[in-house]
Amino acid sequence: MRFLWLMTGFLFLGLGVLGALLPVLPTTVFLLVAAACFARSSPRLHGWLIRHPVFGPPILNWQQHGAISRAAKRLALGTMAVVLALSVILGLPGTVLVAQGVLMGVGAAFILTRPS
């Protein structure tokens, strides 16, 4: 079971790193899952991740306070707006736009209701 948690942690760590490079893919959510997996499989990797100068502070902020920084909120909401605007500009079908709008609205509501 430990091996499964470890491999899942690496998978989500990789997705989180990709998310830092690609504007459509989330970063923090994947890193939170990676941290949880590493906490169950490798204290060394969990410690490395939460001490990482870039990835560590948002993870610790979430683990200790259930909080999302204002900068992260602005980035997430701005990215959602840009993606939705691009979808409109590209002329995606109305059903896709409605689905995106609803899902992004739910995500935005969650983000905005978390403490900063």
Summary of the structure (lengths in Angstrom):
residues: 116
radius of gyration: 15.9
end to end distance: 35.2
largest distance: 47.6
contacts: 316
relative contact order: 0.11
helix: 80%
strand: 0%
